């Protein structure tokens, strides 16, 4: 093994100068972002943010036509650096604490430290070349009977940000429009320059109209969107939400994207990663292994990109229990599946059984992953699987279909053992 040659004084000085340079602010390369009417301008040129909420596999995004990533808080530093490597912009989210969890915006002992933390956040990242704008909280007003203290709290934060950094706009993100939310935001938080709305499913096509009815005339971003929220999904007789397959999700998502593109100034799909929320797959656009699903093709089609390596994801054409999804203990039932791959790739099919989730949260709060029951699988095969040997209770059968080229399809069936 060769030795490292000793450093000369010149070499040591050069290394020290390089280390200092890496700690300096990014002001020379930082963009100036302005809002004019409904337009967002980056260094004077119109810019339409298109992208995802999440932080994994950012290198795939430019090829899909995406240009921006949105963060929620603690992950911002990593995402800014990673986005810069791939030519992406970032909406840097700062997590304003939520009153639904006990935070009091009338209590200066709580608000003061939060604003100090925000100031440090802005001062740390304001000169980063990947920065597009500041996200001032996420759904801070959600699930409140009285949200009167929230709007001044958002205003105090937004006013501080604009004083510290006049070169990047402020964005507020609300959980849907409500009847008067946006009007209250405009009146009580006038330092907000860009409006973000989190919306899902059949609420999406009417979103722009509902926003403009409340008087908003600035840029509108759909800051979270997905094909179906679990709160709006049909349910089994025992109350389990029925999740669409990844193929069904892509069909819905394509329709919503077509409706929103000409009426909004940016769209962000949730969630570019893997997240347990009712199931491990409901909002997850990526699998734990990093495989992408058909939703990536929808993004590419809407934004003028292409799926990775020109590969298309597998499709699930049929997934069902032919004899029903509710049977007595001791019976064996078989699920059927029919799959296809547009590129003709050979497909691998993997089955699993999990308990129905009982750790249901709201607002996207962290949930525990339910127990797995591998012993319940009988004769797993590419066209189906048997289920037996389970105690009475509520469960789900999951299937993952992979093409071996980085793409996958997912689906699940809730079932009950009596």
C-alpha positions as CSV (number, residue, x, y, z in Angstrom):
1,X,0.0,0.0,0.0
2,X,1.6,3.3,-1.1
3,X,2.3,6.0,1.5
4,X,0.6,9.4,1.4
5,X,3.4,11.9,0.6
6,X,4.0,14.5,3.4
7,X,2.3,17.8,3.0
8,X,4.4,20.8,2.2
9,X,3.6,24.2,3.7
10,X,2.1,25.3,0.4
11,X,0.0,22.2,0.2
12,X,-1.2,22.8,3.8
13,X,-2.1,26.4,3.1
14,X,-4.0,25.4,-0.1
15,X,-6.0,22.8,1.9
16,X,-6.8,25.4,4.6
17,X,-8.0,27.9,2.0
18,X,-10.2,25.3,0.3
19,X,-11.8,24.3,3.7
20,X,-12.6,28.0,4.4
21,X,-14.0,28.4,0.9
22,X,-16.4,25.5,1.4
23,X,-17.8,27.3,4.5
24,X,-18.5,30.6,2.8
25,X,-22.1,31.5,1.8
26,X,-23.3,30.8,-1.7
27,X,-24.2,34.4,-2.4
28,X,-22.3,34.5,-5.7
29,X,-24.5,31.8,-7.2
30,X,-27.8,32.4,-5.4
31,X,-30.7,33.2,-7.6
32,X,-33.1,36.1,-7.1
33,X,-36.7,34.9,-7.1
34,X,-39.6,37.3,-7.4
35,X,-43.4,37.1,-7.6
36,X,-45.2,39.2,-10.3
37,X,-48.9,38.6,-10.4
38,X,-49.3,34.8,-10.7
39,X,-45.8,34.3,-12.1
40,X,-42.7,33.2,-10.3
41,X,-39.5,34.7,-11.8
42,X,-36.1,33.2,-11.2
43,X,-33.4,35.7,-12.2
44,X,-36.1,37.5,-14.3
45,X,-37.3,34.4,-16.2
46,X,-40.7,32.7,-15.6
47,X,-40.4,29.5,-13.6
48,X,-43.0,26.8,-13.0
49,X,-42.2,24.6,-10.0
50,X,-42.8,20.9,-10.9
51,X,-41.8,18.2,-8.5
52,X,-42.3,16.1,-5.4
53,X,-42.4,16.1,-1.7
54,X,-39.6,13.9,-0.5
55,X,-35.8,13.4,-0.4
56,X,-34.9,10.1,-2.0
57,X,-33.5,9.3,-5.4
58,X,-33.4,12.9,-6.5
59,X,-31.3,11.9,-9.5
60,X,-34.3,10.4,-11.2
61,X,-36.3,13.6,-11.1
62,X,-34.8,15.8,-13.9
63,X,-35.3,13.0,-16.4
64,X,-39.0,12.9,-15.5
65,X,-39.4,16.6,-16.2
66,X,-39.3,17.7,-12.5
67,X,-37.4,20.8,-11.5
68,X,-38.1,21.3,-7.8
69,X,-38.2,19.4,-4.5
70,X,-40.2,20.5,-1.5
71,X,-39.0,19.8,2.1
72,X,-40.7,20.0,5.5
73,X,-37.9,20.9,7.9
74,X,-35.0,19.0,9.3
75,X,-33.9,17.4,6.0
76,X,-33.5,20.7,4.2
77,X,-29.7,21.0,4.3
78,X,-29.1,17.6,2.8
79,X,-31.8,18.1,0.2
80,X,-30.4,21.5,-0.9
81,X,-27.0,20.1,-1.5
82,X,-28.3,17.0,-3.3
83,X,-30.7,19.0,-5.4
84,X,-27.9,21.3,-6.5
85,X,-26.0,18.3,-7.8
86,X,-28.9,17.5,-10.1
87,X,-29.9,21.0,-11.2
88,X,-33.1,21.1,-9.0
89,X,-34.5,23.9,-7.0
90,X,-35.9,23.5,-3.5
91,X,-38.8,24.9,-1.5
92,X,-37.2,25.0,1.9
93,X,-39.8,24.1,4.4
94,X,-39.6,25.3,8.0
95,X,-41.8,23.3,10.4
96,X,-44.0,25.7,12.3
97,X,-45.4,23.8,15.3
98,X,-49.1,22.9,15.1
99,X,-51.7,23.9,17.7
100,X,-53.5,20.6,17.2
101,X,-50.5,19.2,19.1
102,X,-50.6,21.7,21.9
103,X,-48.5,24.6,20.5
104,X,-49.9,28.0,21.6
105,X,-49.4,31.0,19.2
106,X,-50.5,33.3,22.0
107,X,-47.7,32.1,24.3
108,X,-44.6,34.2,23.7
109,X,-42.5,31.6,25.7
110,X,-43.3,29.2,22.8
111,X,-43.4,31.6,19.9
112,X,-40.1,33.4,20.7
113,X,-37.8,30.4,20.5
114,X,-39.5,29.2,17.3
115,X,-38.8,32.5,15.6
116,X,-35.2,32.4,16.8
117,X,-34.9,29.0,15.3
118,X,-36.5,30.3,12.0
119,X,-34.0,33.1,11.9
120,X,-31.1,30.7,12.2
121,X,-32.7,28.5,9.5
122,X,-33.0,31.4,7.0
123,X,-29.5,32.8,7.8
124,X,-28.0,29.3,7.2
125,X,-29.7,28.6,3.8
126,X,-30.6,31.9,2.2
127,X,-27.6,32.0,-0.1
128,X,-27.8,28.5,-1.3
129,X,-28.0,28.3,-5.1
130,X,-30.7,25.6,-5.0
131,X,-33.1,27.7,-2.9
132,X,-36.3,28.7,-4.6
133,X,-38.6,29.9,-1.8
134,X,-39.4,29.4,1.9
135,X,-42.2,27.2,3.0
136,X,-43.7,28.7,6.2
137,X,-45.2,25.7,7.9
138,X,-47.3,22.9,6.7
139,X,-51.0,22.6,7.6
140,X,-50.5,24.7,10.8
141,X,-54.3,25.5,10.8
142,X,-55.5,21.9,10.4
143,X,-58.1,20.3,12.7
144,X,-58.8,23.5,14.7
145,X,-62.2,24.7,15.8
146,X,-60.6,28.1,16.4
147,X,-57.7,29.0,14.1
148,X,-57.6,32.7,14.9
149,X,-54.2,32.7,16.5
150,X,-52.6,30.7,13.6
151,X,-52.7,33.4,10.9
152,X,-50.9,36.1,12.9
153,X,-48.4,33.4,13.8
154,X,-47.8,32.7,10.1
155,X,-47.5,36.5,9.5
156,X,-44.9,37.0,12.2
157,X,-42.8,34.1,10.6
158,X,-43.3,35.3,7.0
159,X,-42.5,39.0,7.9
160,X,-39.3,37.8,9.6
161,X,-38.2,35.7,6.6
162,X,-38.9,38.6,4.2
163,X,-36.8,40.9,6.3
164,X,-33.9,38.4,6.4
165,X,-34.1,37.4,2.8
166,X,-35.9,39.6,0.3
167,X,-34.6,37.5,-2.6
168,X,-36.8,34.4,-2.1
169,X,-40.6,34.5,-1.7
170,X,-42.6,33.1,1.2
171,X,-45.1,30.2,0.8
172,X,-47.8,29.1,3.2
173,X,-49.2,25.6,2.9
174,X,-52.8,24.9,3.9
175,X,-54.8,21.7,4.3
176,X,-57.3,22.2,1.5
177,X,-59.1,25.6,1.1
178,X,-61.9,25.5,3.7
179,X,-64.6,28.0,3.3
180,X,-62.7,31.1,4.5
181,X,-59.1,29.9,5.1
182,X,-57.5,31.7,2.2
183,X,-59.4,34.9,2.8
184,X,-58.2,34.9,6.5
185,X,-54.7,34.2,5.3
186,X,-54.7,37.1,2.9
187,X,-56.1,39.5,5.5
188,X,-54.0,38.4,8.5
189,X,-50.8,37.2,6.9
190,X,-50.1,39.6,4.0
191,X,-46.4,38.8,4.0
192,X,-47.2,35.5,2.3
193,X,-46.5,35.7,-1.4
194,X,-47.2,32.2,-2.7
195,X,-50.1,30.0,-1.7
196,X,-49.7,26.2,-1.4
197,X,-52.7,23.8,-1.0
198,X,-52.5,20.1,-0.1
199,X,-55.3,18.4,-1.9
200,X,-56.1,14.8,-3.0
201,X,-58.4,12.8,-5.2
202,X,-61.7,14.2,-6.6
203,X,-61.1,17.5,-4.8
204,X,-58.2,18.4,-7.2
205,X,-60.0,19.4,-10.4
206,X,-62.0,22.1,-8.6
207,X,-59.1,23.4,-6.5
208,X,-58.1,26.4,-8.6
209,X,-61.7,27.7,-8.8
210,X,-62.2,27.3,-5.1
211,X,-59.0,29.2,-4.3
212,X,-59.8,32.1,-6.6
213,X,-63.3,32.3,-5.2
214,X,-61.7,33.5,-2.0
215,X,-59.8,36.2,-3.7
216,X,-56.3,34.8,-4.1
217,X,-54.6,36.3,-7.2
218,X,-51.0,35.3,-6.6
219,X,-49.2,32.0,-7.6
220,X,-51.0,28.8,-6.6
221,X,-49.0,25.7,-6.0
222,X,-50.5,22.3,-5.3
223,X,-48.0,21.4,-2.6
224,X,-49.2,17.9,-2.0
225,X,-51.3,15.9,-4.4
226,X,-52.2,12.3,-4.8
227,X,-54.8,10.1,-6.5
228,X,-56.9,9.3,-3.4
229,X,-56.7,10.1,0.3
230,X,-57.6,7.3,2.7
231,X,-60.2,9.5,4.4
232,X,-62.1,9.6,1.1
233,X,-61.7,5.9,0.1
234,X,-64.5,3.4,0.1
235,X,-64.4,1.0,3.0
236,X,-65.0,-2.7,3.8
237,X,-67.9,-3.7,6.0
238,X,-65.5,-3.6,9.0
239,X,-64.2,-0.1,8.1
240,X,-60.9,-0.9,6.3
241,X,-60.1,1.7,3.6
242,X,-59.7,0.1,0.2
243,X,-56.5,1.2,-1.5
244,X,-56.3,1.4,-5.3
245,X,-53.5,-0.5,-7.0
246,X,-50.5,1.5,-8.3
247,X,-52.1,1.0,-11.8
248,X,-55.4,2.5,-10.7
249,X,-53.6,5.3,-8.9
250,X,-51.7,6.2,-12.1
251,X,-55.0,6.4,-14.1
252,X,-56.5,8.8,-11.5
253,X,-53.4,10.8,-11.2
254,X,-53.1,11.3,-14.9
255,X,-56.6,12.7,-15.0
256,X,-56.0,15.1,-12.2
257,X,-52.7,16.3,-13.6
258,X,-54.4,17.1,-16.9
259,X,-57.0,19.2,-15.1
260,X,-54.5,21.1,-13.0
261,X,-51.6,21.9,-15.3
262,X,-53.2,24.9,-17.1
263,X,-54.8,26.3,-13.9
264,X,-52.0,26.2,-11.4
265,X,-48.4,27.6,-11.2
266,X,-46.9,24.4,-9.9
267,X,-47.6,20.8,-8.7
268,X,-45.9,18.5,-6.2
269,X,-46.7,14.8,-5.8
270,X,-46.8,13.2,-2.4
271,X,-44.7,11.2,-1.4
272,X,-41.4,10.6,-3.2
273,X,-40.2,8.0,-0.8
274,X,-41.7,5.3,1.4
275,X,-44.1,6.1,4.3
276,X,-46.4,4.1,6.5
277,X,-49.9,5.7,6.4
278,X,-52.7,3.2,6.8
279,X,-50.4,0.9,4.6
280,X,-46.7,1.1,3.6
281,X,-47.8,1.8,0.0
282,X,-50.8,4.2,0.1
283,X,-48.8,7.4,-0.5
284,X,-45.4,5.8,-1.3
285,X,-44.2,6.6,-4.8
286,X,-41.1,4.6,-4.2
287,X,-40.6,1.2,-2.6
288,X,-38.1,0.5,0.2
289,X,-35.7,-0.8,-2.4
290,X,-36.0,2.4,-4.4
291,X,-38.1,1.1,-7.2
292,X,-40.4,3.6,-8.8
293,X,-44.0,3.0,-9.9
294,X,-46.3,4.0,-12.8
295,X,-46.9,7.4,-11.1
296,X,-43.4,8.4,-12.4
297,X,-44.6,7.8,-15.9
298,X,-47.5,10.1,-15.3
299,X,-45.2,12.8,-14.1
300,X,-43.0,12.4,-17.2
301,X,-46.0,12.6,-19.5
302,X,-47.3,15.7,-17.9
303,X,-44.0,17.5,-17.6
304,X,-42.3,16.5,-20.9
305,X,-39.9,13.9,-19.5
306,X,-39.3,10.2,-19.9
307,X,-39.4,7.3,-17.5
308,X,-35.9,6.1,-16.3
309,X,-34.0,4.4,-19.1
310,X,-37.2,4.4,-21.2
311,X,-38.5,1.6,-19.0
312,X,-42.2,1.4,-18.2
313,X,-43.6,0.0,-14.9
314,X,-45.6,-3.3,-14.6
315,X,-49.4,-3.1,-14.5
316,X,-51.8,-4.9,-12.2
317,X,-54.9,-5.8,-14.3
318,X,-56.8,-7.8,-11.7
319,X,-56.4,-8.4,-8.0
320,X,-59.2,-10.1,-6.0
321,X,-60.4,-12.8,-3.7
322,X,-62.9,-14.6,-6.0
323,X,-64.8,-16.1,-3.1
324,X,-64.9,-12.8,-1.1
325,X,-62.7,-11.2,1.5
326,X,-64.5,-12.3,4.6
327,X,-64.4,-15.9,5.7
328,X,-64.5,-18.1,8.9
329,X,-61.4,-19.3,10.8
330,X,-60.0,-22.6,9.4
331,X,-60.9,-21.9,5.8
332,X,-58.3,-21.5,3.0
333,X,-59.0,-18.8,0.4
334,X,-57.0,-18.0,-2.7
335,X,-56.3,-14.5,-4.2
336,X,-55.9,-14.1,-7.9
337,X,-53.8,-11.6,-9.8
338,X,-53.3,-10.7,-13.5
339,X,-50.3,-8.6,-14.4
340,X,-48.7,-7.2,-17.6
341,X,-45.6,-5.3,-18.6
342,X,-45.8,-2.8,-21.5
343,X,-42.2,-3.7,-22.4
344,X,-42.6,-7.4,-22.2
345,X,-40.2,-7.7,-19.3
346,X,-40.4,-10.9,-17.2
347,X,-42.0,-10.1,-13.9
348,X,-41.4,-11.3,-10.3
349,X,-44.4,-11.4,-7.9
350,X,-43.9,-11.3,-4.1
351,X,-46.8,-11.7,-1.6
352,X,-47.1,-10.8,2.1
353,X,-49.7,-10.6,4.8
354,X,-49.9,-7.9,7.4
355,X,-52.3,-7.1,10.2
356,X,-54.7,-4.3,9.5
357,X,-53.2,-1.1,10.8
358,X,-54.7,0.1,14.2
359,X,-52.2,2.9,14.7
360,X,-54.2,5.4,12.6
361,X,-53.0,9.0,12.9
362,X,-54.1,12.3,11.3
363,X,-52.2,15.0,9.5
364,X,-49.5,12.5,8.3
365,X,-48.2,11.9,11.8
366,X,-45.9,8.9,12.1
367,X,-47.6,5.4,12.3
368,X,-46.3,2.0,13.4
369,X,-45.9,-0.6,10.7
370,X,-48.3,-3.5,11.4
371,X,-47.1,-7.1,12.2
372,X,-46.2,-9.4,9.3
373,X,-47.6,-13.0,9.0
374,X,-45.4,-14.9,6.5
375,X,-46.7,-18.2,7.8
376,X,-50.2,-17.5,6.4
377,X,-49.1,-17.8,2.8
378,X,-49.9,-21.0,0.9
379,X,-48.4,-21.8,-2.5
380,X,-47.4,-18.3,-3.5
381,X,-47.2,-18.0,-7.3
382,X,-47.2,-15.4,-10.1
383,X,-50.9,-15.8,-10.6
384,X,-52.1,-16.1,-7.0
385,X,-51.6,-17.2,-3.4
386,X,-53.5,-19.0,-0.7
387,X,-54.2,-17.7,2.8
388,X,-54.7,-20.0,5.8
389,X,-53.9,-20.5,9.4
390,X,-54.7,-17.0,10.8
391,X,-56.5,-16.2,14.0
392,X,-59.7,-14.1,13.8
393,X,-58.9,-10.5,13.0
394,X,-58.5,-8.0,10.2
395,X,-55.6,-8.3,7.7
396,X,-54.3,-7.2,4.4
397,X,-52.7,-9.2,1.6
398,X,-50.0,-7.2,-0.2
399,X,-48.4,-7.9,-3.6
400,X,-45.3,-6.4,-5.2
401,X,-44.6,-6.9,-8.9
402,X,-41.1,-6.1,-10.1
403,X,-39.7,-6.0,-13.7
404,X,-36.1,-6.3,-12.6
405,X,-35.2,-2.9,-14.3
406,X,-36.0,-0.6,-11.4
407,X,-39.8,-0.4,-11.7
408,X,-42.6,-2.0,-9.7
409,X,-46.4,-2.3,-9.2
410,X,-48.1,-2.6,-5.9
411,X,-51.6,-3.6,-4.6
412,X,-53.3,-5.0,-1.5
413,X,-56.6,-6.5,-0.5
414,X,-58.1,-6.1,3.0
415,X,-59.7,-9.2,4.4
416,X,-61.3,-10.5,7.6
417,X,-61.1,-13.8,9.4
418,X,-64.1,-14.5,11.6
